[in-house]
Amino acid sequence: MPAARARRGADALVVSLGLDAAAEDPESPLQVTAAGYSAAGERIGRLGPAVLIQEGGYDLASLGGFAVAAVTGWPPARG
């Protein structure tokens, strides 16, 4: 992914953080857990600069926890 980003001259990867895939979401057939969001965040964070756009998610009580899991999975900033 970093090579593709460089070929296109992009400064960052833009990722749609689909919280409607969360295990506690009543509309989700996917059942992604907080650990799953954390692991995905870690993988995305290793690709380089990225911007997360939160979308989806219908269980308001659980959205914050899943968003935090995705972000805290990211490796520490390099710089």
Secondary structure, DSSP 8 states (H G I E B T S, - for coil): -HHHHHHTT-SSEEEEEEGGGBTT-TT-SS-B-HHHHHHHHHHHHTTSSEEEEEE----HHHHHHHHHHHHHTS-----
